[in-house]
Amino acid sequence: MIRCKRVYEAPEPEDGQRVLVDRLWPRGIAKAAAHLDDWVPAVAPSTALRRQFGHDPAAFDTFRTRYRSELAGHPEHWQGLLARARNGTLTLLYAARDTRLNNAQVLADFLEDELDRSGESSSPVCYADRFP
């Protein structure tokens, strides 16, 4: 299971593995107070993409498309997160104020898609019984 949560919210037992997925360290929070299992800045959107988005809701669809493209081009950045999600609850932490339109939500959707895709074999033989 993959969850998303603001890094400023208190940790909970059901968070499982807590991983910060922002490129920049969040303002006003000490590293010890974040209660992280890991910080993976490489999986965050590129600086150029982050600046282009600027947390403008009108630009979110374009941001999502471009960020997913960045993720697809660098599986080495997110494969460790995928392994953690397979083994239990993974909580992606972010600093953005918007709880719906942020990089962690896009990353969570991307990882869920990867989990779904890896659950089935991509061999054409496996699809033989699905089509008339």
Stockholm file with secondary structure:
# STOCKHOLM 1.0

chainA/1-132         MIRCKRVYEAPEPEDGQRVLVDRLWPRGIAKAAAHLDDWVPAVAPSTALRRQFGHDPAAFDTFRTRYRSELAGHPEHWQGLLARARNGTLTLLYAARDTRLNNAQVLADFLEDELDRSGESSSPVCYADRFP
#=GR chainA/1-132 SS CEEEEETTSCCCGGGCEEEECCSSCCTTCCTGGGCCSEECGGGSCCHHHHHHHTTCGGGHHHHHHHHHHHHHTCHHHHHHHHHHHHTSCEEEEECCSCSSSSHHHHHHHHHHHHHHHHTSCCCGGGGGGGCC
#=GC SS_cons         CEEEEETTSCCCGGGCEEEECCSSCCTTCCTGGGCCSEECGGGSCCHHHHHHHTTCGGGHHHHHHHHHHHHHTCHHHHHHHHHHHHTSCEEEEECCSCSSSSHHHHHHHHHHHHHHHHTSCCCGGGGGGGCC
//
